[in-house]
Amino acid sequence: MTNSPETHPIVRVVGGLPKRLVAWIPLAMLAGLLAGILADVSVLKVLVLPLTMLMVYPMLVNFRIREAFDMSDSRAVGLAMGLDFVVLPAIAWLLAALFFRQEPGLFVGMVLAGLFPTSGMTISWTGFAKGNVAAAVKMTVIGLIAASLLAPGYLLLMAGAVVPVDVAEVARTVFFVVGIPLAAGVLTRSALVRRYGAERYRARIAPVFPGLSTIGVLAIVFLAIALKARMIVSSPALVLRIMVPLAVFYALNYLIATVIGRRFLTRGDAIAVVYGTAMRNLSIALGIAMASFGAEAALVLSAAYVVQVQSAAWYVKKTDRVFGPAPSPDHAKAG
Protein backbone atom coordinates (compact mmCIF):
# COMPACT_ATOMS: atom_id res chain seq x y z
CA MET A 1 0.00 0.00 0.00
CA THR A 2 2.92 2.37 0.36
CA ASN A 3 2.98 2.92 -3.40
CA SER A 4 -0.76 3.54 -3.78
CA PRO A 5 -1.93 6.86 -5.24
CA GLU A 6 -3.11 8.12 -1.88
CA THR A 7 0.12 7.57 0.07
CA HIS A 8 3.09 7.85 -2.28
CA PRO A 9 5.16 10.91 -1.30
CA ILE A 10 5.79 11.87 -4.96
CA VAL A 11 2.03 12.01 -5.51
CA ARG A 12 1.64 14.32 -2.50
CA VAL A 13 4.40 16.62 -3.76
CA VAL A 14 3.02 16.78 -7.31
CA GLY A 15 -0.52 17.34 -6.06
CA GLY A 16 0.65 20.32 -4.02
CA LEU A 17 2.45 22.11 -6.86
CA PRO A 18 -0.50 24.31 -8.02
CA LYS A 19 -0.73 25.86 -4.54
CA ARG A 20 2.83 27.16 -4.94
CA LEU A 21 2.47 28.46 -8.49
CA VAL A 22 2.97 32.00 -7.26
CA ALA A 23 6.58 31.06 -6.38
CA TRP A 24 7.31 28.47 -9.07
CA ILE A 25 6.49 30.69 -12.07
CA PRO A 26 9.10 33.38 -11.25
CA LEU A 27 11.65 30.64 -10.54
CA ALA A 28 10.95 29.00 -13.90
CA MET A 29 11.31 32.38 -15.60
CA LEU A 30 14.63 33.02 -13.85
CA ALA A 31 15.93 29.55 -14.73
CA GLY A 32 14.92 30.07 -18.37
CA LEU A 33 16.65 33.44 -18.42
CA LEU A 34 19.91 31.97 -17.10
CA ALA A 35 19.74 28.98 -19.48
CA GLY A 36 19.10 31.21 -22.49
CA ILE A 37 22.02 33.47 -21.61
CA LEU A 38 24.49 30.66 -20.95
CA ALA A 39 23.59 28.30 -23.81
CA ASP A 40 22.03 28.10 -27.24
CA VAL A 41 18.60 26.61 -26.56
CA SER A 42 17.14 27.04 -30.04
CA VAL A 43 17.23 23.26 -30.54
CA LEU A 44 14.56 22.96 -27.84
CA LYS A 45 11.95 24.53 -30.13
CA VAL A 46 11.04 21.04 -31.33
CA LEU A 47 9.70 20.31 -27.83
CA VAL A 48 7.10 23.09 -27.92
CA LEU A 49 4.13 21.15 -29.32
CA PRO A 50 4.65 17.85 -27.44
CA LEU A 51 5.30 19.72 -24.18
CA THR A 52 2.17 21.78 -24.72
CA MET A 53 0.06 18.68 -25.31
CA LEU A 54 1.52 17.04 -22.20
CA MET A 55 0.81 20.23 -20.23
CA VAL A 56 -2.84 20.46 -21.29
CA TYR A 57 -3.64 16.73 -21.10
CA PRO A 58 -3.59 16.39 -17.27
CA MET A 59 -5.70 19.54 -16.98
CA LEU A 60 -8.43 17.93 -19.10
CA VAL A 61 -8.54 14.53 -17.39
CA ASN A 62 -11.07 15.94 -14.90
CA PHE A 63 -12.98 17.82 -17.62
CA ARG A 64 -16.65 16.75 -17.91
CA ILE A 65 -18.47 18.06 -20.97
CA ARG A 66 -21.90 17.09 -19.62
CA GLU A 67 -21.56 19.85 -17.01
CA ALA A 68 -22.25 22.36 -19.81
CA PHE A 69 -25.77 21.01 -20.35
CA ASP A 70 -26.97 21.74 -16.80
CA MET A 71 -28.93 25.00 -17.17
CA SER A 72 -28.84 25.98 -13.50
CA ASP A 73 -26.76 29.09 -12.71
CA SER A 74 -27.56 30.31 -16.22
CA ARG A 75 -27.59 34.00 -15.27
CA ALA A 76 -24.11 33.94 -13.78
CA VAL A 77 -22.76 31.76 -16.59
CA GLY A 78 -24.32 34.01 -19.25
CA LEU A 79 -22.82 37.16 -17.75
CA ALA A 80 -19.41 35.52 -17.48
CA MET A 81 -19.51 34.35 -21.11
CA GLY A 82 -20.52 37.84 -22.25
CA LEU A 83 -17.48 39.28 -20.50
CA ASP A 84 -15.22 36.46 -21.67
CA PHE A 85 -16.08 36.60 -25.37
CA VAL A 86 -17.05 40.24 -25.95
CA VAL A 87 -15.80 42.68 -23.34
CA LEU A 88 -12.44 41.21 -22.32
CA PRO A 89 -11.18 40.29 -25.82
CA ALA A 90 -12.02 43.87 -26.85
CA ILE A 91 -10.06 45.27 -23.90
CA ALA A 92 -7.09 43.01 -24.67
CA TRP A 93 -7.14 44.13 -28.31
CA LEU A 94 -7.28 47.81 -27.33
CA LEU A 95 -4.33 47.39 -24.96
CA ALA A 96 -2.39 45.48 -27.63
CA ALA A 97 -3.06 48.29 -30.10
CA LEU A 98 -2.00 50.95 -27.61
CA PHE A 99 1.19 49.27 -26.38
CA PHE A 100 2.36 46.85 -29.09
CA ARG A 101 1.10 48.05 -32.47
CA GLN A 102 4.63 47.98 -33.94
CA GLU A 103 5.60 44.67 -32.28
CA PRO A 104 3.58 41.83 -33.84
CA GLY A 105 4.72 39.08 -31.47
CA LEU A 106 3.85 41.03 -28.35
CA PHE A 107 0.59 42.21 -29.96
CA VAL A 108 -0.70 38.71 -30.60
CA GLY A 109 0.45 37.61 -27.13
CA MET A 110 -1.70 40.32 -25.56
CA VAL A 111 -4.66 39.34 -27.74
CA LEU A 112 -4.26 35.69 -26.69
CA ALA A 113 -4.24 36.71 -23.03
CA GLY A 114 -7.79 37.95 -23.47
CA LEU A 115 -9.04 35.16 -25.69
CA PHE A 116 -9.01 31.91 -23.69
CA PRO A 117 -11.14 32.16 -20.53
CA THR A 118 -11.29 29.94 -17.47
CA SER A 119 -9.08 27.14 -16.26
CA GLY A 120 -8.92 24.73 -13.37
CA MET A 121 -7.85 27.69 -11.24
CA THR A 122 -11.26 29.26 -11.88
CA ILE A 123 -12.80 26.43 -9.87
CA SER A 124 -10.08 26.43 -7.21
CA TRP A 125 -10.15 30.17 -6.49
CA THR A 126 -13.96 30.23 -6.50
CA GLY A 127 -13.84 27.51 -3.85
CA PHE A 128 -11.21 29.36 -1.80
CA ALA A 129 -13.45 32.46 -1.78
CA LYS A 130 -16.56 30.38 -0.90
CA GLY A 131 -18.28 31.17 -4.18
CA ASN A 132 -20.58 29.08 -6.37
CA VAL A 133 -18.28 26.26 -7.46
CA ALA A 134 -20.95 24.59 -9.61
CA ALA A 135 -21.28 27.76 -11.67
CA ALA A 136 -17.50 28.00 -11.96
CA VAL A 137 -17.39 24.44 -13.34
CA LYS A 138 -19.96 25.31 -16.02
CA MET A 139 -18.03 28.46 -16.95
CA THR A 140 -14.86 26.41 -17.33
CA VAL A 141 -16.47 23.79 -19.55
CA ILE A 142 -18.38 26.20 -21.78
CA GLY A 143 -15.48 28.65 -21.93
CA LEU A 144 -12.98 26.05 -23.12
CA ILE A 145 -15.29 24.60 -25.77
CA ALA A 146 -16.35 28.01 -27.10
CA ALA A 147 -12.82 29.45 -27.11
CA SER A 148 -11.45 26.44 -28.98
CA LEU A 149 -14.07 26.87 -31.70
CA LEU A 150 -13.80 30.67 -31.91
CA ALA A 151 -10.03 31.13 -31.56
CA PRO A 152 -9.02 30.93 -35.25
CA GLY A 153 -11.66 33.46 -36.32
CA TYR A 154 -11.01 35.77 -33.37
CA LEU A 155 -7.28 35.80 -34.03
CA LEU A 156 -7.79 36.59 -37.71
CA LEU A 157 -10.20 39.41 -36.85
CA MET A 158 -8.22 40.90 -33.98
CA ALA A 159 -4.60 40.29 -34.98
CA GLY A 160 -4.70 39.66 -38.73
CA ALA A 161 -3.89 43.28 -39.58
CA VAL A 162 -0.72 43.21 -37.46
CA VAL A 163 0.64 39.66 -37.76
CA PRO A 164 -0.02 36.98 -40.41
CA VAL A 165 -2.70 34.61 -39.07
CA ASP A 166 -3.00 31.29 -40.87
CA VAL A 167 -6.49 30.24 -39.80
CA ALA A 168 -5.98 26.64 -40.89
CA GLU A 169 -2.70 26.43 -38.98
CA VAL A 170 -4.24 27.96 -35.84
CA ALA A 171 -7.16 25.51 -36.09
CA ARG A 172 -4.66 22.66 -36.46
CA THR A 173 -2.75 23.89 -33.41
CA VAL A 174 -5.98 24.13 -31.38
CA PHE A 175 -6.79 20.56 -32.43
CA PHE A 176 -3.41 19.31 -31.22
CA VAL A 177 -3.34 21.47 -28.09
CA VAL A 178 -6.97 21.00 -27.02
CA GLY A 179 -8.70 18.32 -29.09
CA ILE A 180 -6.26 15.44 -28.70
CA PRO A 181 -5.53 16.07 -24.98
CA LEU A 182 -9.28 16.38 -24.32
CA ALA A 183 -10.01 13.02 -25.96
CA ALA A 184 -7.08 11.43 -24.12
CA GLY A 185 -8.22 12.99 -20.85
CA VAL A 186 -11.78 11.65 -21.20
CA LEU A 187 -10.46 8.16 -21.93
CA THR A 188 -8.02 8.34 -19.01
CA ARG A 189 -10.69 9.42 -16.55
CA SER A 190 -13.06 6.70 -17.76
CA ALA A 191 -10.39 4.02 -17.38
CA LEU A 192 -9.33 5.20 -13.91
CA VAL A 193 -12.92 5.39 -12.64
CA ARG A 194 -13.55 1.86 -13.87
CA ARG A 195 -10.33 0.65 -12.26
CA TYR A 196 -10.52 2.41 -8.89
CA GLY A 197 -14.16 3.50 -8.53
CA ALA A 198 -15.62 7.01 -8.70
CA GLU A 199 -15.13 7.87 -5.03
CA ARG A 200 -11.47 6.85 -4.84
CA TYR A 201 -10.78 8.58 -8.14
CA ARG A 202 -12.38 11.82 -6.96
CA ALA A 203 -10.73 11.85 -3.53
CA ARG A 204 -7.27 10.37 -4.23
CA ILE A 205 -6.40 10.44 -7.91
CA ALA A 206 -8.06 13.49 -9.46
CA PRO A 207 -6.11 16.00 -7.29
CA VAL A 208 -2.82 14.74 -8.80
CA PHE A 209 -3.54 15.87 -12.36
CA PRO A 210 -3.43 19.66 -11.79
CA GLY A 211 0.06 19.16 -10.36
CA LEU A 212 1.18 17.29 -13.48
CA SER A 213 -0.22 20.12 -15.59
CA THR A 214 1.70 22.61 -13.44
CA ILE A 215 4.95 20.81 -14.27
CA GLY A 216 4.11 21.26 -17.95
CA VAL A 217 3.34 24.94 -17.42
CA LEU A 218 6.70 25.46 -15.73
CA ALA A 219 8.48 23.68 -18.59
CA ILE A 220 6.77 25.85 -21.22
CA VAL A 221 7.42 29.06 -19.27
CA PHE A 222 11.08 28.04 -18.90
CA LEU A 223 11.33 27.41 -22.63
CA ALA A 224 9.56 30.64 -23.62
CA ILE A 225 11.90 32.76 -21.51
CA ALA A 226 15.02 30.80 -22.51
CA LEU A 227 14.33 31.32 -26.22
CA LYS A 228 14.09 35.09 -25.72
CA ALA A 229 16.60 35.47 -22.88
CA ARG A 230 19.16 37.48 -24.83
CA MET A 231 16.49 39.84 -26.14
CA ILE A 232 15.25 40.39 -22.57
CA VAL A 233 18.76 41.09 -21.31
CA SER A 234 19.48 43.49 -24.17
CA SER A 235 16.23 45.36 -23.46
CA PRO A 236 15.59 45.20 -19.69
CA ALA A 237 12.67 47.62 -19.96
CA LEU A 238 10.82 45.05 -22.09
CA VAL A 239 9.45 43.12 -19.11
CA LEU A 240 8.15 46.33 -17.55
CA ARG A 241 6.53 47.34 -20.86
CA ILE A 242 4.78 43.98 -20.94
CA MET A 243 3.68 44.11 -17.31
CA VAL A 244 1.96 47.49 -17.62
CA PRO A 245 -0.80 46.51 -20.10
CA LEU A 246 -1.22 43.17 -18.33
CA ALA A 247 -1.75 44.95 -15.01
CA VAL A 248 -4.28 47.27 -16.64
CA PHE A 249 -6.08 44.31 -18.26
CA TYR A 250 -6.46 42.39 -15.00
CA ALA A 251 -7.40 45.51 -13.01
CA LEU A 252 -10.20 46.30 -15.48
CA ASN A 253 -11.24 42.64 -15.47
CA TYR A 254 -11.65 42.55 -11.69
CA LEU A 255 -13.33 45.96 -11.60
CA ILE A 256 -15.93 45.19 -14.28
CA ALA A 257 -16.71 41.69 -12.97
CA THR A 258 -16.99 42.97 -9.40
CA VAL A 259 -19.37 45.80 -10.33
CA ILE A 260 -21.57 43.47 -12.38
CA GLY A 261 -21.53 40.83 -9.67
CA ARG A 262 -22.52 43.26 -6.92
CA ARG A 263 -25.26 44.75 -9.07
CA PHE A 264 -26.90 41.67 -10.53
CA LEU A 265 -25.90 38.52 -8.62
CA THR A 266 -25.81 36.84 -5.25
CA ARG A 267 -22.52 36.62 -3.40
CA GLY A 268 -21.66 33.09 -4.54
CA ASP A 269 -22.56 33.73 -8.18
CA ALA A 270 -20.70 37.05 -8.21
CA ILE A 271 -17.50 35.39 -6.99
CA ALA A 272 -17.82 32.73 -9.68
CA VAL A 273 -18.16 35.46 -12.32
CA VAL A 274 -15.06 37.26 -11.02
CA TYR A 275 -12.90 34.14 -11.19
CA GLY A 276 -14.68 32.87 -14.30
CA THR A 277 -13.38 35.92 -16.13
CA ALA A 278 -10.15 36.92 -14.37
CA MET A 279 -8.63 33.43 -14.52
CA ARG A 280 -7.63 33.18 -18.18
CA ASN A 281 -6.59 29.81 -19.60
CA LEU A 282 -2.98 30.87 -20.00
CA SER A 283 -1.79 27.29 -20.43
CA ILE A 284 -3.66 26.80 -23.71
CA ALA A 285 -2.96 30.35 -24.86
CA LEU A 286 0.74 29.85 -24.12
CA GLY A 287 0.84 26.62 -26.09
CA ILE A 288 -0.82 28.22 -29.11
CA ALA A 289 1.50 31.21 -28.86
CA MET A 290 4.61 29.04 -28.84
CA ALA A 291 3.41 26.72 -31.60
CA SER A 292 1.97 29.31 -34.00
CA PHE A 293 3.41 32.74 -33.18
CA GLY A 294 6.76 32.34 -31.44
CA ALA A 295 8.48 33.11 -28.17
CA GLU A 296 7.70 36.86 -28.11
CA ALA A 297 3.97 36.12 -27.90
CA ALA A 298 4.70 33.48 -25.27
CA LEU A 299 6.71 36.01 -23.27
CA VAL A 300 3.56 38.08 -22.71
CA LEU A 301 1.65 35.02 -21.49
CA SER A 302 4.50 33.93 -19.23
CA ALA A 303 4.38 37.35 -17.58
CA ALA A 304 0.59 37.09 -17.38
CA TYR A 305 0.96 34.06 -15.10
CA VAL A 306 2.70 36.24 -12.52
CA VAL A 307 0.01 38.92 -12.63
CA GLN A 308 -2.86 36.43 -12.68
CA VAL A 309 -1.75 34.28 -9.76
CA GLN A 310 -0.72 37.25 -7.60
CA SER A 311 -3.96 39.13 -8.29
CA ALA A 312 -6.10 36.06 -7.57
CA ALA A 313 -4.39 35.58 -4.20
CA TRP A 314 -4.85 39.25 -3.36
CA TYR A 315 -8.51 39.32 -4.39
CA VAL A 316 -9.48 36.24 -2.40
CA LYS A 317 -8.26 38.05 0.74
CA LYS A 318 -10.52 41.00 -0.10
CA THR A 319 -13.59 38.95 -1.03
CA ASP A 320 -15.42 39.34 2.29
CA ARG A 321 -14.86 43.09 2.20
CA VAL A 322 -16.18 43.32 -1.36
CA PHE A 323 -19.15 40.94 -1.18
CA GLY A 324 -19.67 40.46 2.53
CA PRO A 325 -18.83 37.36 4.56
CA ALA A 326 -19.99 33.96 3.39
CA PRO A 327 -23.08 32.69 5.20
CA SER A 328 -22.42 30.04 7.82
CA PRO A 329 -23.57 26.49 7.03
CA ASP A 330 -26.29 26.76 9.68
CA HIS A 331 -27.52 30.06 8.24
CA ALA A 332 -27.49 28.61 4.71
CA LYS A 333 -29.59 25.63 5.87
CA ALA A 334 -32.03 27.89 7.66
CA GLY A 335 -32.41 30.01 4.51
PAGU-785945 format. One record per residue (C-alpha): residue in one letter; z, x, y. Coordinates in steps of 0.5 Angstrom, whole numbers, plus 500, padded with zeros to 3 digits. Layout:
% residues N
AZXY...
% end
This chain:
% residues 335
M500500500T501506505N493506506S492498507P490496514E496494516T500500515H495506516P497510522I490512524V489504524R495503529V492509533V485506534G488499535G492501541L486505544P484499549K491499552R490506554L483505557V485506564A487513562W482515557I476513561P478518567L479523561A472522558M469523565L472529566A471532559G463530560L463533567L466540564A461539558G455538562I457544567L458549561A452547557D446544556V447537553S440534554V439534547L444529546K440524549V437522542L444519541V444514546L441508542P445509536L452511539T451504544M449500537L456503534M460502540V457494541Y458493533P465493533M466489539L462483536V465483529N470478532F465474536R464467534I458463536R461456534E466457540A460456545F459448542D466446543M466442550S473442552D475446558S468445561R469445568A472452568V467454564G462451568L464454574A465461571M458461569G456459576L459465579D457470573F449468573V448466580V453468585L455475582P448478581A446476588I452480591A451486586W443486588L445485596L450491595A445495591A440494597L445496602F447502599F442505594R435502596Q432509596E435511589P432507584G437509578L443508582F440501584V439499577G446501575M449497581V445491579L447491571A454492573G453484576L449482570F453482564P459478564T465477560S467482554G473482549M478484555T476477559I480474553S486480553W487480560T487472560G492472555F496478559A496473565K498467561G492463562N487459558V485463553A481458549A477457556A476465556V473465549K468460551M466464557T465470553V461467548I456463552G456469557L454474552I448469549A446467556A446474559S442477553L437472554L436472561A437480562P430482562G427477567Y433478572L432485572L425484573L426480579M432484582A430491581G423491579A421492587V425499586V424501579P419500574V422495569D418494563V420487560A418488553E422495553V428492556A428486551R427491545T433494548V437488548F435486541F438493539V444493543V446486542G442483537I443487531P450489532L451481533A448480526A452486523G458484526V458476523L456479516T462484517R467479519S464474513A465479508L472481510V475474511R472473504R475479501Y482479505G483472507A483469514E490470516R490477514Y484478517R486475524A493479524R492485521I484487521A481484527P485488532V482494529F475493532P476493539G479500538L473502535S469500540T473503545I471510542G464508543V465507550L469513551A463517547I458514552V461515558F462522556L455523555A453519561I457524566A455530562L448529563K449528570A454533571R450538575M448533580I455530581V457538582S452539587S453532591P461531590A460525595L456522590V462519586L465516593R458513595I458510588M465507588V465504595P460498593L463498586A470497590V467491595F463488589Y470487585A474485591L469480593N469478585Y477477585L477473592I471468590A474467583T481466586V479461592I475457587G481457582R486455587R482449589F479446583L483448577T490448574R493455573G491457566D484455567A484459574I486465571A481464565V475464571V478470575Y478474568G471471566T468473572A471480574M471483567R464485566N461487560L460494562S459496555I453493554A450494561L452501560G448502553I442498556A442503562M442509558A437507553S432504559F434507565G437514565A444517566E444515574A444508572A449509567L453513572V455507576L457503570S462509568A465509575A465501574Y470502568V475505572V475500578Q475494573V480496569Q485499574S483492578A485488572A492491571W493490579Y491483579V495481572K501483576K500479582T498473578D505469579R504470586V497468587F498462582G505461581P509462575A507460568P510454565S516455560P514453553D519447554H516445560A509445557K512441551A515436556G509435560
% end
